[in-house]
Structure formats: structure tokens, C-alpha cells
Amino acid sequence: MLRSKPKLSFWQILNMNVGFFGIQYSFGLQQSAVTPIYDFLGASPDQIPILHLAGPVTGLLVQPVIGALSDKTWHPKLGRRKPYFLIGAILCSLALIAFPFSSSLWMAAGLLWILDAGNNTAMEPYRALIADSLNEDQRPLGFQMQSFFTGLGQVLANVSLFVFPLIIVGTTGSLPNWVYASFFLGAFCSIASILWSNSKTKEIPPTKEELEALKAEKNGVFEPLVEIVSAIKDMPKVMWQLALVYLFQWYALFCYWQNSSKSVALSVWNATPDNKELYSEAVGWTGLVNGWYNVVTFLVAFALVGFAKRFSAKRVHAFCLILAAIGFLAFPHIENKNLLFFAITGFGIGWASMMGIPYLMVVSDIPKERYGVYMGIINMMIVIPMIFQTVSFGYILKHFLNNDPRHAITFAGILLIVASVLTLLMKTKNKEVEEVTS
């Protein structure tokens, strides 16, 4: 028998999602600071994609497993999802503290694996927590609240890359001192925000029947993997359609994140990483530009809720992808650094949609007892294109794009156009899903 879920206040939903701020601060550092660190440590352009393999592989392995485990978890004090938030935040914070002490490329790459494992452990149950806790009418607000905190966390991460080099000078080891400051602040934000959400949020306990079913479940070492395979076999058709959209969407985003700083350095400063002074300036400015697109994200996140209800989630996401594509196509041709903010605004709107709207297109087709595992499988749809990008794009960049990061950004724009068309071709199972109604 299904229980009605209590209607939560705006502030209860906000407190529930504060932890997402710390997770996304850390992801902001991964997106904007890790590639420059690799550059400072001597990586060549075509090495960068493979050095980022940690993120998608870790997501592929960790998120569905954590999702399956959290579906089968209940602790009287900690709840179902919150234990995984806490474990992930601790692991993430430790990795962020250690990262600036990297003395070689492979040390930095190894710490990125640990950092991403922590981030993925903390992030995966958050999607399921929204589905667990909110009724269908409040889910759009819950998912877009995560978009809001995605924007806010990544804004501060990227702004730190601009501000800290201005006030924190000098070098320790192979890296500038501002790197240490940014990563130490990220470690604090990660653990503090998760502790806040855990203290302010109560999960809905299982019924007596549900608790008995959990206790009766098999708890073998391979049981999460069996559950993942079973869930994929039973996956709704709309999720397969979303996977095709994500193939192009997330391949494009990895191309942008890996190449944005070097593209700006060439188009605005006519500099490469060999010129550390000018390249540091370009990295700082790119951090500010990326901070701006995240400002746009948290400014428009809640507006997209209304648009999704009025025009359908599918149409809203397709339109937002087109705006992001236009921004990417313009970005590498801009020589005035101030005009970069106009180009990246489109991506800010697209990023707000990417962080919440696609979940609205599929969540009503997912059985509630499998929210965790299916949210993990959606993340597999994100990371598989990223893995494909890390192993293939180095070759594409070197042999077809002349190792020019500006061409990589243009390539990303074209892929987003393809993703937009595929979004419009999606066939949702019922009208309720497509129109995001209650």
C-alpha cells in the first residue's frame, strides 16, 4: 500500500539539498582546476583526456553500486541515503587536502580517482533522496534545487581560481600556492555542507512490510551487481532514449571542460601552457567565466520548473541544449575576454537544465523501490560517454583537430545540437511524464 508523502516547505527542501553545494564545489574544481594542474605538471594536450579517465570510470563503478546498496539500506538513526553522503564527503575532503601536494602527473591522476570516488559516493544517493522524500508535485522543485546548488557551488569554486591567484602568490613544489587555498576551501565545503543536510533532514522510514522485505533480501558481495544487471534488463524505454541523448551531451561537456582554459589562452592571450605567467592569467579568467555560467545556472534553475510544467520537460531541455551549443560555437572565436561571458551564458542555461530536467522525464517510470539503482544507472549513461571521450578524443584532437583546443570547443557545440534533436525525438511513456504534472 502506497503512503502519501508529506508536503515539505521550501526551506526543508533547501536544507535537504545544501550538501549538494559541497559536492558541486568539488566538481567545479575538477572541471576547472585539474587540467591546469596537469598542464603545470608537464602534460601534453593529447594526454589530458586519458588523465581524466578517473572521473567517468569511478562514476561507472561507484554510483550504480552505491545506488543498489542504498536501496537495501535502513539505519534507525542515519537513514537510507545519508550514510553514503557522509562516507563520500569524508573521502572527498581527504583527497582535496592531498591533491595540491601532487609531485607528478600520475600522483595527481591517482588522487583524482580517490576524489571522484568520494564525490560519486556522496552524489548518487542525492537524486534518490529527492524521489524518496517528495511527492510528484514537489519533485521539479527538488531536482531544480540541486541545479541551484550546482550553480552556487561551482560559482564559488571557479571564482576562487580567479581571486586566489590575485591575493596568494608564490609556488610550493610544482604548483602555485593559490591551488592549495582553493582545494583546502573545497575540503571544508564538502564535509560542512553534508553535515548540515544530514542534521536538518529526516528520511521517510520504511513501513513494517518494507522493513521486513529489506531484512529478507540477500546481502551477498555480488548482490548489488546482480541488482544492477536486473534493473538494466527491466529498464523503461524512455531511459534508453535518454542514454542516446547523453552520449552526445556528455561527450561534448568533457571536451569543453578539458579545453576551455587553453582555448581562452590562445584566443585572448595568444599563449600556451609553456608561458606559465600568461597561462595562469588565462586559467584565472576562465575560472571567472565558468563561475559566471554557474551564476546563470542558479539564477534560472527555478524558472525552468515552471517552463517544464508549461511546455514539457522534453522541449525545455532541447531548447536549453541549443542555447548551450550556440555559446560553444561562439566561444573559441572571441578575442575580447569580456565577451566570453555572453557566449557562456547559453551554457549556463543548458547546465541548469542538464542538472535537473532530464530526471523529470524518467522518474515517473521508475519503481520507487529501485530509485537508488536507477539513479545510479542514469549516472552510468553520463560516465560511459565520458569514458569514450577520454579514450578517443586524444586521437581526434591530434589527428583531426590539429591539437587546437579551440576546435575542441567547436566540436562540442556540434555534438550538443545533435543531442537537442535526439531529445525532441524522445517518446515518453505517458502524458504525465512529458508534461511533468501531478
N, C-alpha and C positions, 0 to 999 in steps of 0.2 A: 504494500500500500504506500503510495507516494505522500510525503508530508509537504505541506505548504511551507515555503521558506519565509522567514521574517523580512519585512521591508526595512532595509538599513538606511540610515541618514547619510547625507553627503559626506559628513566628517568621518563616519565609521568606514565608508568605502575608501576615503583618502588615507586614513591611518592604516588600513589593511594593505595599501599599496606603497607606503613610504619605503619599505625595504627594496622595492624595485628601483628607487633612486640610487642607492649604493651600488646595486648590481650594474646599473647602466653607467654610473660614473666609471666603474672599472672597464666596461666595454668601450666607453669613449676613449680611455687611454689606449686600449688595444687598437682601436681604429686609427687613431691619430698619432700616437707616440711610438708604437712598437716598430713601425717601418723606419722612421728616422733613427731609432736606436740601432737597428740593423745596419743602416747606412753609416752611422758613426763607427760601427764595429767592422766596417770594410766590406759589406755585402755588395755584389754586383746587381744591376737591375733585374736580370733574369733569374737570380737566386731568390729574390724576395717572395714570389708566390709559394715556392716549396717550403720556405721558412715559416710561412703562415699555416702550414698544414695542421698544426696542433689544434687550432680552433675548431675547424669542422670535424676532424676525426674524433676529438674529445666529445663534441656535441653528439655525434652519431652514436658513440658508445654509451655515454653517460645519461643523456636525457631520457630516452625511452626506458632504460633500466630503472632510473630513479622514478619515472612516472609509474611503471608497473609496481615497484616496491611501495610507493606512497599510496597507491590504490588499496594495497593489502595491509596498511599500517593503521593502528589506532593506539595512542597513548593517552591515558586519562588526563594527564597534566599538559603534555606538549601537543597533543592532537595528531592529525594525519599528515599534513603538509609541512607544518612548522619545524619539525626536527631536521628536515632536509635543508630548509632555509639556513638554519643555524650552522650546520656542518659545512655547507658550501661557503658561507660568509667567512668562517674561521680560516678555511683553506685558502680562499681568495685573498684575505688580508695578509696572511703569511707570505704568499707568493708576491704580492705587491711590494711588501717591505724588502724582499730579497732581490727583486728584479733589477734595480739600479746598480747592484753590485756585480752585474754580469761583466766578465772579463773577456768573453769570447762569443762568437756567433752562436755556437752550439750550447753554451750555458744559457744564453738568452732564450734560445728556442726551447730548451728543456723546461725553463721556468714558465714559458708561455703555456706549455702543456698543463702544468700544475695550476696556473692561474685560470685557464679556461675550464679545467675540471671543476674548480670551485665555483666559478660563475654559472656553469651549466647545472650543477647540483642545486644551487640556490634558485635559479631562474625557472627551471621546468615546472616545479610544483605551483608556481605563482599563477600560471594560466589555469591550472586545475582548481586552485583555490577560488578563483572568480566563478567558475562554473559550479563549484560545490556550494558556495555561500549565497549567490544572488539568484533571484528569480529572473525569468526571461526578460521582463520589462527593465530590469536594472543592469543586465549584463552589458549592454552597449556602454553605459557609463563606467562600469568596472573595467572593461577592456581598454577604453579610451583613457581612463585614469592612468593605466600603465603607459600609454603613449605619452601622457603629460609628464610622468616621472622619467620616462626615457629621454624626453627632450631636456628636462631640467638637469638630470644627472650628466648627460653628455655635454650640455652647455658649459657647466662648471668644469668638467674635465678638459674641454678644449680651450676655454678661457684661461685655465691655469697654464696651458702651453704658450699662451701669449704674454700673460702677466709675469709669471715667474722668471723667464729669461731677462726681463727688464730690471728685476729687483734682486735676483740671486745670480751672481756671476761666478766665474771660475769653473774649474774642472776637477773632478775627483776620479782617478782611474782613467777609463776611456770615455766617460760620459760627462756632459755638463752638469753642474750642481742643480739646475732647475729640474732635471729629470728626477732627482731624489725627492725634491719637495712635492712634485706632482704625484708621484707614486705613494709617498707616505700619507698624503692627504686622502688619496683613494682608499688606502687600507683602513683609515679611520672611518670614512663614509660608509664603506662596505659593512663593517661589523656594527656600527652605531645605528644605521637605518634598519637593519634586520632586527636588532634587539628592540627597537621602537615598535615595529609592526608586530613582533611576537608578543610584546607586553600589552598591546592595545586590541588585539584581535582574538576572538574566540571562535573556534571552528564548530560547526554543527556536529554533534556526536551521532554516531550510528544508532539506529534502532536496535532493540534487543535481537530481532531476527537478523539484521545486518551484522551485528557483532558476532553472533553465533556462526554465521556464514564465513566471516573472516577467520575465526578460530579453526574452522573446519578445512580451510584452504591448505593445500600443500605448500610447504615452505622450503623446498629443496634449493640447492645452489643454482640450478638451471631453470627454476620455475619462472623467474622474470623473463628469460629468453623465450620460453615456451609461450608465455602470455603475449609477448610482442609478436611472435610469428602468428599466433591465433588471431590477434587483433588486426594484423595486416591482411590476413585471409578474409576477414569479415568486414574490411574497411568500406565505408559508404562510397558510392561512385563520385560524389562531389569532392571527396578528399583526393581521389586520383586526378581529378581535373585541376584541383589546386596545386598538386605536385608539379604538373606541367607548367603552370604559371610561375611557380617558384624556381623551376630550373633556370629560366631566363632572368628572373628578377634578382635572385641572389648571386648568380654568376656576375651580373652587372655591378652589384654593390661591392663585391670584393675587388673588382677591377678599379672602382673609384677609390676605395679606402687605401689600397696599396699604392696608388699612383698620384693621389691628389697633391701631396706636398711637392713631389718632383715636377708635376705639371705646372704648378704655380711658380716654382723656382725658375723654370725655363721660360714661361710665357711673360712673367713680370720682371724677374731679376736677371734673366739670361744666365742662370747659374746652375751648376750641378752639385751633387754632394761633395765633390772634391774641394769646392770652395766652402769651407765649414762656416765662415762668418756669414756669407750671403745665404747659404742654405739654412742656417739656423734662423735667420730672419724670415725666410720663406716658410719654414716649419711653424714658427710662431704665428705668422699671418694666416696660414692655412688652419691652424687651430682656432683662430678667431672666426674665420669663415665657417668652419664646421660648427663652431659654437652658435653662430647665427642660424644655421639651418635647424638646429635643435631648439633655438628660441621660437622659430616659426612652428616647429612641431608642437610645443606645449601651448602655443597661442591658439592653434587651430584644432587641437585634438578633440575638444568637446564639441566644437561646431560640426565636426564630421559625424557625431552621433545623430544629430538632427537630420543632416543630409542623407545619412544611410537609411533612416526611418522613412524619409520622404521619397527618395529616388531609388532605393535599393542599395544594399552594400556592394553588389557586383558593379553597378555603374559608377558609384563613388570611387571605388578602388581603381577601376580602369582610367577614370579621368585623372586621378592623382598620379598614376604612373606616367601618363602623358606629360603632365607638368614637370615631373622629375626628369623625364627624358629630354625635354626642351632645355632644361637647366644644364644637363650634362653635355648636350651638343654645343651649347654656347661656351661653356666653362674654359676649355683649353685655348680658345681664340682670344681671350680677354687679356689685354696688356696693362690696363689700369687696375690696380689691385682693389680699389674701392668698388668697381663694377662687379667684382666676383660675388658680392653679397646679393646682387639682383639675380644673378644666374643660379645661385644655390638655393634661393627661396623656393623654387619649384621642387627641389629635392626635399626641403623641409616639410612641404605639404604631403609629398609622396611618402616620406618616412613616418609621418603621423598616421597615415592610412595603413602602412605595412605593419605597424606595431599593434594594431587592434582590429581593423575592419575584416581581414580575411578570417579571423576566428568566428566572427558573426555569421559568416557564410556557411560554416560547417558545424557549429556547436550543437544546433538543434537535432542534427542527425546522429549525434554520438550518445550511446547509452551512458547514464550517469555513473554507473559502477565502473566505467572504463575511462573516465575523464582524464586521469593521470597518464595512462599508457597512450591514449590517442593524442594528447598534447605533446607527449614525447615523440610520437611518430610524425606529427606536424614539424617538429624541430628536425627530424631526420630529413624531411623534404627541404629544409633550409640548408642543412650542412652537406648533403650529398652534392648539390651544385657547387658548394664552396670547395669540397674535396676535388671535384672535377676541375674547377678553376685552378687550384693550386698545382695540380699535376699537368695541366695542359696549357695554361696561359703563358708560362715562361717561354715555351716553344713558339706560341703565336706571336708574343711580343717581340721576340728576337728575329723571327723569320718573315713575319708578315707586317709588323708594325714598326720595324726599324728601331726597336728598343726605345721608342719615344713614348714617354708616359702620357703625353697629350693625346696621342692616338688611342691609348687605352681608355681614356675618359670618353672619347667619341664612340668607341666600340660599345662601352657601357650604355650610352644613350640609345643606340640602335637596339640593343637587347631589351631595354625597358619598353620600347614601342611594341616589340613582339609580345612581351608579357601582357601589355594592355589589351591587345587584340585577343589573346587567349583568355583573358579574364571575361571579356564580353561574350565569349563562346561557351562559358561555363553553364551547365544546366543544373540548377539546384533541384533538390528532391521535391520540395513543395513551396507554395507561395509564401508561407510563413517565414521560411528561412531567407528567401530572397529579399523580402520586404522588411525583415527584422521587426516584426510586430509581436505583440504579446498575445 
